[in-house]
């Protein structure tokens, strides 16, 4: 009974991990949007975020992985340098810039193209198998195209305002947050899409790096350290004449930096690496639609953001497309697991039979040898 529960928990661990990530990201989107609305620089925010993440993860990495941490090589170090540039610097800065031009709900909805981009890049790099005659592969391709179409609908079609949860954008601040114009929407969506490409590259490279450097906490600490340094250089250049941007007080800005650093950088990098070992980078990104739903609800309550019909239709198209991809991936995973088990069991049985046969032959050889020795000793006694 205990063994079956443990087996069920092991199967559910990847799902629990990615769902936790989406709740964490949803809180980050709402808090970061509030901090940006108060005038916080996105470049400084990214630096503080990874400094706080480093402070929290470094002690655990030093003590818990002291015996299992592999030797750092030049190849691994260069991969970590690229990782810290892709996600902590490029992706996050473009994401928060895009959020400034749009809303938190719009930004997280646009980010739902990440699984599709990750899937395409994995296909190009031959990390993802696609057979166009297979129903599963067709579902993945159609789902990928649907996510792109949904993103275009969200960007280009506005429609009437949907009154969700009884919240109205009655004042100027709410209109600025919800009623974004088409130029800002296009500019923000382009930035977020480029950030998605960068994040997809990060996911794939992290999956490759974790195989050569299987110490998730240490890898997380390295990414946060180098991300703080690289992001700090970018922030110093972009905010060179604005030293007040680095000041922090006991307000939403500090809360957003601490929360995002601990939950969405420190814990997120670690959980992503652990899940990738079992399910790969595409699986980690397929639960993004859950974050969109959470942010839409929280944004309506805490930020009084408006939801438009075009954005809602685009989000539905994205979700349908994504779960076509998930369906194709899940069936593929189940079938590959079945095939693996079918191959392992006969091989195991063959090895066991071979071992038994070897033991029998060895024992027979010993009996024959002993018999010969006994016969030889008897003959020697008779001669005497």
N, C-alpha and C positions, 0 to 999 in steps of 0.2 A: 504493500500500500504506500509506504513511504517512498519506495523507489519510483512508483508511477507518478506520484506528486512531484518528485524532483525532476523527472523526465518532462512532465508537462510544463514546469516552471522554466526549464532550460529552453523549451521550444518557444515559450512566450517572452523570454527575455529580450530578444531583438525588437519585438513589437512594443513592449513596455518602454524600452529605451527611446525609440523614435517618437512615441506619443509624448513622453516626458519632454523631449526636445521641442516639440511643437508648442506645448504649453509655455515652456521657457521663452521661446522666441516671440510668442504672442505678447507676453508681459513686456519683453524688451521693446517691441514695436510701439506699444502704447506709451511707455515711459520715455523712450528716446524721442518720439514725436513731440511729447510735451516739453522735453528739454530743448529741442531744436526750436520750438515755438517761442521759448523764452530767450532765444538769441545765442544758444551755445554753438560753438564752432564744431562742425562734424569732424574736422581733422583733429582737433584737440580731444574730442569725445572718444575717437578711436584709440588714441594714445593712452588716455587714462583707463579706458576699458581693459586694455591688455596689460597695463601695469598692475591693476588690481588682480587680474587673472593670474599673473606671474607670482605675485605675493602669496596667493592662496595655494597654487599647485606645486610650487617649487619644493616646499618642505616634504610633501607627500612623495614627490618624485625622488628626492634624495634618499629618503629612509626606506620607503616601501619597495623600491626597485633597485636597491643597492647591489643585490646578488644576481639579478636577472638582466640588468641593463647591458646590452652588447657594446662592443668597442665602437667608438665614433670614428668613421672613416671620412675621407674627403668627399667621396661620392654621396654618402648619406648627408653630410653637412650641406652640400650644395643643393640637395633636394629640399632640405629644411629651409634654406634661404629662399628658394623659389616658393615654397609653401607659405612662408610668412609674408611674402610679397603679394601673392595671389589673393588670399582671403582677408587677412587683417588690414592690408593697405588698399589694394585696388577695389576689391568687392565691397567692403564695408563703406569706404568713402563714397563710391558711386551710388550705393544703395541709399545712404543717408542724404546725399545730394538730391537723388530722385524723389525721396520722401519729402524734402523741403518744397519741391515744385508741385507735389501732389498731396496725397493724404496717406496715413498709415494703412488704411484699408486698401487703397489703390496699390501701394508699394508691395504689400504682402500678396495681393492678388496677382500682380504682374510676376512675382517671384515663383508663381506656380509653373512657369515654363522651365524651371531648373531641372526637373526630372527628365523632360524631353531633351534638353540640351545635353544632359549627362548621358542619356541613352544614345544619342547620335554620336557623341564623341567616343563613347565606349565601343560603338559599332565600327567607327572608323579605325580605332586602334585595335580592333579584333578582340576586345574584352567582352563583347556582347555578340552572340550568334544570332543571325537572322536568316531564315529560309522563307522566301516569299511564297512558296507553295503551302507552307504550314499555316494553319488557322491562328496559332498562337503568335507567330511572327507578324501575320497580317494585322492582328489586334494591336500589337505594339506599334506598328508603323502608322495605322489609322489614328491611334490614340495620340501619337506624337504630333501628327498634322493637326488634330483637333485642339491640342493645347496652344499651338501657334495661332490658329484661327481665333480661339477664345481670347488670347492676348490682344489681337488686333481689334476685336469687337470692343473690348474694354477701353482701348485707347481711343478709337475713332467714333464710337457711338455713345451718346450721352443719354437722351431720353428723359422722361419725367422723374421727379424726385420720389423715392419710396419712403414713406413714413414708417420707419422701423422702430418698434419698442416705444412709440409715443414721443420720440425726440425730434424736435424741429430745429433747423438751422435758422433761427430768427434774427440773430444779430450779425454784425459785420464780420466778426472773427470766425463764426461758423461758416459764413458764406465763402470766406477766403479759404477755409479748410476744405469744405465740400465742393463748392462751385468753382473748380479749377477750369481755366480756359484751355482751348485745344492746343495752343502753343506750349503751355506749361506741361500739359499731359504728354505731348509727343516728346518734349525734351526730357521729362522725368522718366518716361518709359524707355527711351534709348539708353539712358544712364543705367537704369535697373537691368535692362537686357544685357548690356556689356558686363555688368557686375555678375549676372547669372553665368555668363561664359567663363568668367574668372573663377567663380565658385565651383563650377563643374570641373574645371581643370584642377582645382584644389582637391576636390573629392577623389578624382581618379589618381592623382599623384600621391595623396595620402594613403590610398589603398595599396599602392605600389611600395611606398616607403615603409609602411607598417610591416611588410613582409621581411624587409631587410633590417628593420629596427623595431622588433616586437616589444616595445616598452611604451605603452600608451601615455602614461603620466609624464615620463621624461620627454617624449615627443611633444606633448602639449606644452610643457614648460619651455622647450626650445622655441616652439612657434610663437609663444607669447613674448619671450625675450626678444627675439629678432624682429617680431612684429612691432614691438614697442620702439625699438631703435629705428627701424625703417619708417614707421609711421611718424615718429618724432621728427625725423629729417623733413618729411613732407609737410608736417604741420608748421615747422619753423620757417619754411620757405613761403607757404601760403599765408601764414599769419605773422609775417615778419614785422609789420608795423602795428600790430594789435596785441600788445603784451597782456592786456586785460582779459583776453580770451582764455588765458591759462588759470585764471582765478576760480576757485571753487568755494562755495558756501554750503551751509546745511540746508539744501533745498532740493528741488527735483533733479537738477543737473548732477549733483553728487550721487543721489539715489540711482539715477539712470546709469551712471558710470560704474558704480559698485555692482549693481544687479547684473548688468550686461557682461561685465568682466567675469564675475564668478559663475553665473549660470550659462551664459551664451558663448563664452570663449573657453574658460577653464573646463567646465563640466561637459560642454558640447563637443569640444575636440576629442576629449577622452572617450565619451560615449560613441561618437561617430567611428573612432578607430576600433573600438571593441566590436561594434555591430558589423563593420566592414569585414572583419576577419571571418564572420560566418555567412553573411548575405551579400557582400559586395557594395560598391558605391551607389548603384542605381536604386537599390532597396532603401537606402538611407534617405533619399530625396523624394520618394513616392508619397510620403505622408504630409507634404506641404499644404494640401487643401484643408486639412484639419486646422492648421494655423490660421488660414484665411478666415474660417468660420469664427474662431475664437477672437481674432482681432476685430472682425466686423461687429461682434456683440460688444466687446470691451470699448471699441472706438465710439460706438453709438452712445454708450453710457457715460464714459469719462471724457471724451473729446468732442462729443456732440457732432460727429461727422455725418454728412449726408450720403445716402446710398442712391445711386441712379439706376434706372431700369436697364440701360445698356451695359452698365458695369455688372449688374446681377446676372444678365443673360450670358455675358462673356465668362463670368465665374462658373456658371453651370456647365458651359461648354468645356471649360478647362477641366473641371472635376470629372465629367464623363470621359474625356480623352485620357486623363491620367489613370482612371481606374480600368480603362481598356489596357493600358500599359501594365498596370499592376496585375490584372487578370492573366495576361500573357506571361509575365514574369513568374507569378506564383505557380501556374501549371507547369512551366518549364522547370522550376525548382523541384516540384514534387516528382515529376517524371525523371529528372536527372538523379534525384535521391533514390528512386526505385531502381533505376538502371544500375546505379552504383552498388546497391545492396545485392541485386541479382548477380552481379559480377563478383562481389566479394565473397558471398556465401559458397558458390561452387569452388572458388579458388581456395577458400579456407578448408573445405572438405577435402579437396585434392591434396593439400599440404598435410592434413591430418592423416589421410590414407597413406601418403608417401612415407610419413614418419613412422606409422605403424608397420608398414612393409619393411622399412629399414631396420626397425627394432627386431622384427621377426628374423630377417636375414642375419643380423648380427648375432642373435641368440643361437640360431642354427649353426652359424660359423663357430661359435664358442663350443657348442656340443660336439661338432665334428672334430674340432681341434683337441678337445679333451679326450674324445674317444681314441683318436690317433695316438695321443700321448699315452693313454692307458694301455693300448695294444702294444705299443713299443716297449713299455716298461715290462709287460708280461712276457713278451718275447725275450727280452734281455734276461729276465729271471730264469726262463727255461734253459737258455744257453748256459747260464751259470750252473 
